[in-house]
Amino acid sequence: MNIIEKLFPNVIPIWTGDGGVTQSIGQTLYMTFFTALIAGVLGILIGIFLVLTDDHGLLANRPVYWILDKIVNIFRAIPFIILLAVLNPFTRLIVGTGIGPTAALVPLVLGTTPFFARQVQNALLTIDPGVIEAAEAMGLSPAAIVFRVYLREGLSELIRVGVLTIISVIGLTAMAGAVGGGGLGNLAIAVGYQRFQNDVTWVAMIFILILVFLIQFIGDLFAKRLHH
Amino acid sequence: MAEPLITLKQVDVEFKEKTRSVHAVDHVDLTVERGDIYGIVGYSGAGKSTLVRTINLLQRPTSGTVSVLGQDMLKLDAAKLRQERRRIGMIFQHFNLMNSRTIADNVAFPLKGTKVTETTADGKKIWRKIKKSEINQKVSDLLELVGLADRATAYPNELSGGQKQRVGIARALASDPEILISDEATSALDPKTTSSILDLLAHLNQKLGLTIVLITHEMEAVKQICNKVAVMDEGRIIERGTLLQIFAQPHEQLTKDFIDTTIQIESAIAAVRKQPAVRDLQAPDQLVRLTYVGASTDQPLVATLFKTYNVTANILFGDIQILQGTPFGNLLVVLSGTQADLDRAFDYLQQSDVTVQHLSANQEGEQA
């Protein structure tokens, strides 16, 4: 106990309480989980439609592909910190406030979805077109091909890009935290950095690293089980 | 009698690109009858794959009509088309199996969620969803049929190419199709495996009455199992007929080239011509090619020529193939005798349905 007190003198007093370490961990988990969930569903949907409406896709449709492709490109091109600021009025409109983990979800989802959608698209494009053609020749509908071929054959690749995306989301939550989202990012900057309490910054970093490694580990575990 | 299962009329496929358009299939007519193993042979880029893809509309033709199993395919809506596709199995050069599923699951794939008819106690026919036990039974029957019963729980990556193609065949047969389209299905396999896959296809043709359309660039494959052949070049069918017709009397140079890949008659002629015995041939002796089909091979041809017509036949090259159960022979011989004897001998050969092709040693080209 003595060593911990010596190494992290400023961490112990703010372990619990408002804006404390445990609350920050909870907020980071909250932002990461809901961003991953919402952006995950949206990203998979958009990714699938990008693949389907592509010139070689099952539902080839140039205008739809063009629009989706451009939206994804534009949102991916905006630096996240600027997206946070730009979206602020919009966030207030739908969440009611511009501050806090829930408000942070809006820019997090909008910043993550296009990134993940593109990853999903690329993941699904690694599937041999011959397998898709075979399914088509067997008389499967496009919807059946999406669920039974694309999502199934692409699953290990989807998990891989999913893990990649979640890890990048954790990075984004830290940034969102810095502008009022709360979480470990906020703790590291608002407390650790600005009050010159380096031990707090270190603790925030350590917990973020633990989170990243945990997600990577779980992802690898799933990917391994799926590999044949 | 022979019932046409596939009728393509004036089928045309044009791919339009930004700067140019490619005429992949050029107004092709094709009729495949029930029970046929119809070989479509041609070099890559000839349009074979595109042509057969118009049969199940994986490729929509730019113009023309496609009639399969009595249905005008181009008039079907999406749902009806998918139903028709289930009656047309397809196997592929690269097998196209799903690596995330076991062999059994790959074969079960087209069966899941399908409907089967059942006759109820009061004699009514009803549709119901297929049961899991029925799928399992069918899958094990199919794996038995293709000789892979012991590999059901393996994954595709654990199999050899030939085994993968057997899985492809089992999967294609799962929906009880009447037609099987084979798209270069043996092209990625070694000769021995190729032969065993072709034997399996021939067996299925016999046992299930499966009509097969086989596209390939290997004349050897066509020779082994096809009863009819079409030769394709630049999007057109340049020559077609029964296997024996095509082998016995090819007209187009490309057809001859393809046949030569399996019986090497053209190269044999070239080699024979270089021999001194042929180069220094004195008239009226001459080099001829004798081609005979079926019954005439049973006659002691060479013996008769000598005994009855005093013509000696010096055999320089001989080849006898069994095509569709019928012997098909090719001999390159130098016939020697007096002009009168030779003339009588040629008359006899003609009467015996032996095709004589005079191959002059001193001139290039052939005389009929």
Interface residues (C-beta under 8 A of the other chain):
Chain A: D128 G130 V131 E133 A134 A135 E136 A137 M138 G139 L140 S141 A144 R148 V149 R152 E153 L155 S156 L226 H228
Chain B: N56 L58 A78 A79 R82 Q83 E84 R85 R86 I88 G89 M90 F92 H94 N96 L97 M98 N99 S100 R101 F109 P110 K112 G113 Y155 P156 N157 R171 S175 I181
